[in-house]
Amino acid sequence: MRLRGSLARQLFGLQLLIVLALLGAVAAVTIAQSHATFRDTEGGRLLSVAEDVAATAGVRVGAEDEVRRHWLLPPFAESARAQSGADFVIITDARGTVLTSPDPAQVGEKLPAEGSTALGGRSWVGVVGGAVVAHVPVISDAGRVLGLVAVGSAQPSTWETITSSPGDLLVYLGIAAVIGLGGSLVVSWWIKRQTLGLEPREITGLVEHREAMLRGVKEGVLGLDEQNRITLVNDQALRLLNLSADCVGQPVDSLELNERLRDVLAGRASGQDEIALRKGRVLTMNRMPVSVHEQPIGAVITMRDRTELAALRHELDVHRQTTDTLRAQAHEFTNQLHTISGLIELGEYDEVVRYVTRASRTHEAWSTEVVAKVADPALAALLIAKASLAAEHAVGLRLSADSRIGELDEALSADLVTVVGNLVDNALDALPATGGGWVEVDLRQTDTDVLVRVRDSGPGVAPEIAEEVFRHGFTTKVAEHGGQRGIGLALTRQICVRRGGEVSVRNDGGAVFSARLGLSAAGGSR
């Protein structure tokens, strides 16, 4: 049967049934104990009465004398019944036939004596027909069993047992019922208050609605308690953070995440739209503390995948750098054309030839050097373009004498272009805006790795942020001015780690960035 009504009413009804069941069990146990006590106490008393009657000389004479027994035995039996208060006193012969009984119709009938041992010469106490009965044999002087004396009293009914129990069982049961009823009301009120008056179907609906919302939200959502343990997480957050579904209940610091991610999730890194990297993804994360009744209960972290946006931005940066390179080359060519035009107007034709030859040799020498040392077309093109950009900033870009790179596969070539491009841009940004200085690129290839070293003549990297520039994504220029975190060096580190390598920075007359990339990818980055 389905329970109807509010949650409080259902709880009240169930608790009331439980209380009544317990009271019924208590009453049943009490009645059973009372019946057992009655049997023990009354059985002993009845046995004593039966022994007194069986020991009477007149009873022994009457049981043995067939002529006088019919008028001799009844007075003894009736006197014993009246004095003892028993319900009946019956005397039988040696075959168990009733000789005298309060019920005349029973005289001459066989006495019911299931299990009795009295006719065998031993006393017996038991229950027969709902009455407690004591049987005692009547024994002659010669030791022969002449019959038996049966004395019995009917057991009280259940109601009589309850009403006559010590301390009035009904009163105690009534008090217990009132206490149980009051307790049920209090529990029902408390449950209703704790559930804000919501019914089970409403609570179920809220849970289902919450689950549907969490699964339907495109952003990743992760909830934490005050101890930074995960309390809820939707499918998108599991995918973005690459976590298993059993992460609920685990502390953030125990998860296999990089330090940057753990700092953002635990609130140790404050701010809006925090950038973090995870398994090749660029994540934007926001952490919002949650309070109930002005008491903090945890935090909710939302996260978005900005990998596509970062890729688009990187592509735009490539186009911007290409545009800047073309602009720098156009600016350089314009200056050269102006110089040539001026020399022609001055009639310095021999100087024009020497100037053109010198400019042509400069560009041809750099291109020839790059192509001779770098066999990968994409990387060579990048270095040639970066030379024009460096020239615009009055910075010298050079390759080390021992640089050698062979042909690379497409994936490694793309990764190496990103790493070298980021490190060269970082070095150019680190040099004074007034110009001067130099940037040296050293490229080596072994049987298993590609080694990149970019050094500049700038001020170097402060030791306190030497590790932070990779972990938090600082670029060297904004780090010096306390700017916001970037992702250039962080992406560089991610690529190196993904390829089983590493990246580091040290100071040696300027910043020296060293990167190592495996020829084959080693796995995803944290």
Backbone hydrogen bonds, N-H to C=O, Kabsch-Sander energy under -0.5 kcal/mol:
donor,donor_aa,acceptor,acceptor_aa,energy
10,Q,6,S,-2.6
11,L,7,L,-2.7
12,F,8,A,-2.5
13,G,9,R,-2.9
14,L,10,Q,-2.6
15,Q,11,L,-2.7
16,L,12,F,-2.4
17,L,13,G,-2.2
18,I,14,L,-2.2
19,V,15,Q,-2.7
20,L,16,L,-2.7
21,A,17,L,-2.5
22,L,18,I,-2.5
23,L,19,V,-2.7
24,G,20,L,-2.7
25,A,21,A,-2.4
26,V,22,L,-2.6
27,A,23,L,-2.7
28,A,24,G,-2.7
29,V,25,A,-2.5
30,T,26,V,-2.5
31,I,27,A,-2.8
32,A,28,A,-2.6
33,Q,29,V,-2.4
34,S,30,T,-2.5
35,H,31,I,-2.7
36,A,32,A,-2.2
37,T,33,Q,-2.7
38,F,34,S,-2.7
39,R,35,H,-2.5
40,D,36,A,-2.2
41,T,37,T,-2.9
42,E,38,F,-2.8
43,G,38,F,-0.5
43,G,39,R,-1.7
44,G,40,D,-1.6
45,R,41,T,-1.9
46,L,42,E,-2.9
47,L,43,G,-2.2
48,S,44,G,-1.7
49,V,45,R,-2.0
50,A,46,L,-2.7
51,E,47,L,-2.2
52,D,48,S,-2.0
53,V,49,V,-2.2
54,A,50,A,-2.6
55,A,51,E,-1.7
56,T,53,V,-1.2
60,R,56,T,-1.7
61,V,57,A,-2.4
62,G,58,G,-2.8
63,A,59,V,-2.5
64,E,60,R,-1.2
65,D,61,V,-2.4
66,E,64,E,-0.8
69,R,65,D,-1.3
71,W,68,R,-0.9
72,L,68,R,-2.1
73,L,69,R,-1.9
76,F,72,L,-0.6
77,A,73,L,-2.0
78,E,74,P,-2.9
79,S,75,P,-2.3
80,A,76,F,-2.0
81,R,77,A,-2.1
82,A,78,E,-2.5
83,Q,79,S,-2.3
84,S,80,A,-2.2
85,G,81,R,-1.8
86,A,81,R,-0.6
87,D,152,G,-1.7
88,F,152,G,-1.6
90,I,150,A,-3.3
91,I,100,T,-1.6
92,T,148,L,-2.5
93,D,97,T,-1.9
94,A,146,L,-0.6
96,G,93,D,-1.5
98,V,109,E,-2.8
99,L,91,I,-3.2
100,T,91,I,-1.5
106,Q,103,D,-2.0
107,V,104,P,-1.1
108,G,98,V,-2.3
109,E,106,Q,-2.1
111,L,96,G,-2.5
116,S,113,A,-1.8
120,G,117,T,-0.7
121,G,118,A,-2.1
122,R,117,T,-2.1
124,W,135,H,-2.6
126,G,133,V,-2.6
128,V,131,A,-2.6
131,A,128,V,-1.2
132,V,153,S,-2.7
133,V,126,G,-3.3
133,V,131,A,-0.5
134,A,151,V,-2.7
135,H,124,W,-3.6
136,V,149,V,-2.0
138,V,147,G,-2.9
139,I,137,P,-0.7
140,S,144,R,-2.9
143,G,140,S,-1.8
146,L,138,V,-3.7
146,L,144,R,-0.6
147,G,138,V,-1.0
148,L,92,T,-0.8
149,V,136,V,-2.8
150,A,90,I,-3.6
151,V,134,A,-2.2
151,V,149,V,-0.5
152,G,88,F,-2.1
153,S,132,V,-2.1
155,Q,130,G,-2.1
161,T,157,S,-2.5
162,I,158,T,-2.4
163,T,159,W,-2.8
164,S,160,E,-1.9
165,S,162,I,-0.9
168,D,165,S,-1.8
169,L,162,I,-0.8
171,V,168,D,-0.7
172,Y,168,D,-1.5
173,L,169,L,-2.8
174,G,170,L,-2.4
175,I,171,V,-2.5
176,A,172,Y,-2.6
177,A,173,L,-2.3
178,V,174,G,-2.2
179,I,175,I,-2.4
180,G,176,A,-2.7
181,L,177,A,-2.6
182,G,178,V,-2.6
183,G,179,I,-2.8
184,S,180,G,-2.3
185,L,181,L,-2.0
186,V,182,G,-2.3
187,V,183,G,-2.7
188,S,184,S,-2.5
189,W,185,L,-2.3
190,W,186,V,-2.6
191,I,187,V,-2.8
192,K,188,S,-2.1
193,R,189,W,-2.1
194,Q,190,W,-2.6
195,T,191,I,-2.0
196,L,193,R,-1.4
197,G,192,K,-2.8
198,L,195,T,-2.1
203,I,199,E,-2.7
204,T,200,P,-3.0
205,G,201,R,-2.1
206,L,202,E,-2.3
207,V,203,I,-2.4
208,E,204,T,-2.7
209,H,205,G,-2.7
210,R,206,L,-2.8
211,E,207,V,-2.6
212,A,208,E,-2.5
213,M,209,H,-2.5
214,L,210,R,-2.9
215,R,211,E,-2.2
216,G,212,A,-1.9
217,V,213,M,-1.7
220,G,303,M,-2.7
222,L,301,I,-2.3
223,G,232,L,-3.0
224,L,299,A,-3.0
225,D,229,R,-1.9
228,N,225,D,-1.8
230,I,250,Q,-2.1
231,T,223,G,-2.8
232,L,223,G,-1.0
234,N,221,V,-2.0
238,L,234,N,-2.0
239,R,235,D,-2.1
240,L,236,Q,-2.7
241,L,237,A,-2.6
242,N,238,L,-0.7
243,L,238,L,-1.9
247,C,244,S,-1.5
248,V,245,A,-0.8
249,G,230,I,-2.7
250,Q,247,C,-2.2
252,V,228,N,-2.3
254,S,251,P,-1.1
255,L,252,V,-1.6
257,L,255,L,-2.1
258,N,526,R,-0.8
262,R,258,N,-2.1
263,D,259,E,-2.3
264,V,260,R,-2.1
265,L,261,L,-2.6
266,A,262,R,-2.4
267,G,263,D,-0.7
267,G,264,V,-0.7
268,R,263,D,-1.7
269,A,263,D,-1.6
270,S,268,R,-0.6
274,E,285,M,-2.4
276,A,283,L,-2.3
278,R,281,R,-2.3
279,K,525,S,-1.4
281,R,278,R,-1.8
283,L,276,A,-3.4
283,L,281,R,-0.6
284,T,304,R,-2.4
285,M,274,E,-2.8
285,M,283,L,-0.5
286,N,302,T,-2.5
288,M,300,V,-2.6
290,V,298,G,-2.6
292,V,295,Q,-2.5
295,Q,292,V,-1.4
297,I,290,V,-2.6
298,G,290,V,-1.1
299,A,224,L,-1.9
300,V,288,M,-2.5
301,I,222,L,-3.1
302,T,286,N,-2.3
302,T,300,V,-0.5
303,M,220,G,-2.1
304,R,284,T,-2.3
306,R,282,V,-3.5
306,R,304,R,-0.8
310,A,306,R,-3.4
311,A,307,T,-2.8
312,L,308,E,-2.7
313,R,309,L,-2.8
314,H,310,A,-2.7
315,E,311,A,-2.5
316,L,312,L,-2.7
317,D,313,R,-2.8
318,V,314,H,-2.4
319,H,315,E,-2.4
320,R,316,L,-3.1
321,Q,317,D,-3.3
322,T,318,V,-2.7
323,T,319,H,-3.0
324,D,320,R,-3.3
325,T,321,Q,-2.8
326,L,322,T,-3.1
327,R,323,T,-3.0
328,A,324,D,-3.1
329,Q,325,T,-3.0
330,A,326,L,-3.3
331,H,327,R,-3.1
332,E,328,A,-2.7
333,F,329,Q,-3.4
334,T,330,A,-2.8
335,N,331,H,-2.2
336,Q,332,E,-2.3
337,L,333,F,-2.9
338,H,334,T,-2.8
339,T,335,N,-2.4
340,I,336,Q,-2.8
341,S,337,L,-3.2
342,G,338,H,-2.6
343,L,339,T,-2.4
344,I,340,I,-2.2
345,E,341,S,-2.3
346,L,342,G,-1.9
347,G,344,I,-1.1
348,E,343,L,-2.7
349,Y,347,G,-1.7
352,V,348,E,-1.8
353,V,349,Y,-2.0
354,R,350,D,-2.2
355,Y,351,E,-2.9
356,V,352,V,-2.8
357,T,353,V,-2.5
358,R,354,R,-2.5
359,A,355,Y,-2.7
360,S,356,V,-2.7
361,R,357,T,-2.4
362,T,358,R,-1.9
363,H,359,A,-2.0
364,E,360,S,-2.8
365,A,361,R,-3.0
366,W,362,T,-1.9
367,S,363,H,-2.5
368,T,364,E,-2.7
369,E,365,A,-2.5
370,V,366,W,-2.7
371,V,367,S,-2.7
372,A,368,T,-2.2
373,K,369,E,-1.7
374,V,370,V,-2.8
375,A,373,K,-0.6
375,A,405,I,-3.1
380,A,376,D,-2.3
381,A,377,P,-2.7
382,L,378,A,-2.0
383,L,379,L,-2.1
384,I,380,A,-2.3
385,A,381,A,-2.4
386,K,382,L,-2.6
387,A,383,L,-1.5
388,S,384,I,-1.1
389,L,385,A,-1.7
390,A,386,K,-2.6
391,A,387,A,-2.4
392,E,388,S,-1.8
393,H,389,L,-1.1
394,A,391,A,-1.5
395,V,390,A,-3.1
396,G,437,G,-2.0
398,R,439,V,-2.3
400,S,441,V,-2.3
403,S,400,S,-1.4
404,R,443,L,-2.6
405,I,373,K,-2.6
413,S,409,D,-2.7
414,A,410,E,-2.2
415,D,411,A,-2.3
416,L,412,L,-2.8
417,V,413,S,-2.3
418,T,414,A,-1.9
419,V,415,D,-2.4
420,V,416,L,-2.9
421,G,417,V,-2.5
422,N,418,T,-2.5
423,L,419,V,-2.4
424,V,420,V,-2.7
425,D,421,G,-2.5
426,N,422,N,-2.5
427,A,423,L,-2.1
428,L,424,V,-2.7
429,D,425,D,-2.4
430,A,426,N,-1.4
431,L,427,A,-0.8
431,L,428,L,-0.6
435,G,432,P,-1.5
436,G,394,A,-2.1
439,V,396,G,-3.0
440,E,455,R,-2.9
441,V,398,R,-2.7
442,D,453,R,-3.0
444,R,451,L,-2.6
446,T,449,D,-3.0
450,V,517,L,-2.7
451,L,444,R,-2.6
452,V,515,A,-3.0
453,R,442,D,-2.4
454,V,513,F,-2.6
455,R,440,E,-2.3
455,R,453,R,-0.5
456,D,511,A,-1.7
457,S,438,W,-1.4
465,I,462,A,-1.6
466,A,463,P,-1.1
469,V,465,I,-2.0
470,F,467,E,-1.0
471,R,467,E,-1.8
472,H,468,E,-2.8
474,F,468,E,-0.6
479,A,475,T,-2.1
480,E,476,T,-1.3
481,H,477,K,-0.9
482,G,479,A,-0.9
483,G,478,V,-3.5
486,G,473,G,-1.9
491,L,487,I,-2.9
492,T,488,G,-1.8
493,R,489,L,-2.5
494,Q,490,A,-2.4
495,I,491,L,-2.6
496,C,492,T,-2.2
497,V,493,R,-2.8
498,R,494,Q,-2.6
499,R,495,I,-1.5
500,G,497,V,-2.0
501,G,496,C,-3.7
502,E,516,R,-1.0
504,S,514,S,-2.3
506,R,512,V,-1.8
508,D,510,G,-3.1
512,V,506,R,-3.1
513,F,454,V,-2.9
514,S,504,S,-2.4
514,S,512,V,-0.5
515,A,452,V,-3.3
516,R,502,E,-2.8
517,L,450,V,-2.5
518,G,499,R,-1.2
519,L,448,T,-2.5
522,A,498,R,-2.0
523,G,498,R,-1.6
